[in-house]
Amino acid sequence: MSNSFDMFNPTGNGRNRYDTFAGYGNLFPPQNVQRGPPRPPRRGRGQTRARQIFQSQRMETKRRTEGAKTLDKIQDLVKTTLNPGVKTCDELAARIGETYTLKAITLSITTRAIGFGLAHLSFIAVSYHEIAVPSIYAQYRVFLGDFIDFKNLLPGGNWTTNTDNQRVLWSQFKQEQILPESPKISYKTDFCEQEFKSIIINNPPKTRAKNRTRLEYDGQLPSLLTIKLTKAYTGKLPIPREKLKDLTDLCKSNVIPSIYHDFYMNLIGTDEDFEHQTEDEAE
């Protein structure tokens, strides 16, 4: 029995309150109380004060020996551990892009546990891969009348040079950010970039594009509120006849569920060459 006195835990162990009566019978006289079996140690969050002291000392030791770890470094460590063989940020984004939406919640929680020294990467890997992701896509049903033609906004605007005087390659965009109150488009060409690059739309180009006709302007774009936008499509969009035949065959063989047959069977076929037409528009 310890010689030190602790009014909250006189015997030093706290597993059985009857030890208090045995050690300090004069101070705490029991009244018709029978000694029972020792209680099992507390398990779970918090555990005992001794466990809390041990964890705090362990955290302090890790901070002194390994140094403080930032949350960004821990997240990168977790991601590369869960996805071995990934070298670039684009490969990492492609690997975890399908399940990152919901699993990012686990990363944000478990990385803090690693920072405090309460969890290990092997445990995180198991927990991470056990998460069930029913669907990563938010699907919205749209109709032909929901599409708007924005080509009337193109003439006179700046679509080729960003604020760093660099050429804009739209095909390399990985992430975009458009705010209604700002006349600019922010974008990233790499998921690992820390800051967005920006294109100021209402900054007229200094030279006329060679292969594009622009409206004449006096240094300022017309107000966007005065430009009338039209619907992009006035009727059903045709598809190549060969593709239409393949779709109808899939409907007849019930590969496509019957609830979608009306949509596919009512499509319009055409003999136009869409592949060459798309290449001409891209140029």
Secondary structure, 3 states (H helix, E strand, C coil): CCCCCCCCCCCCCCCCCHHHHHHCCCCCCCCCCCCCCCCCCCCCCCCCHHHHHHHHHHHHHHHHHHCCCCHHHHHHHHHHHHCCCCCCHHHHHHHHCCCHHHHHHHHHHHHHHHHCCCCCHHHHHHHHHCCCCCCCCCCCCCCHHHCEECHHHCCCCCCCECCCCCECCHHHCCEEEECCCCCEEEEECCCCCCCCEEEECCCCCCCCCCCCCCCCCCCCCCCHHHCCCEECCCCCCCEEHHHHHHHHHHHHCCCCCHHHHHHHHCCCEECCCHHHHHHHHHC
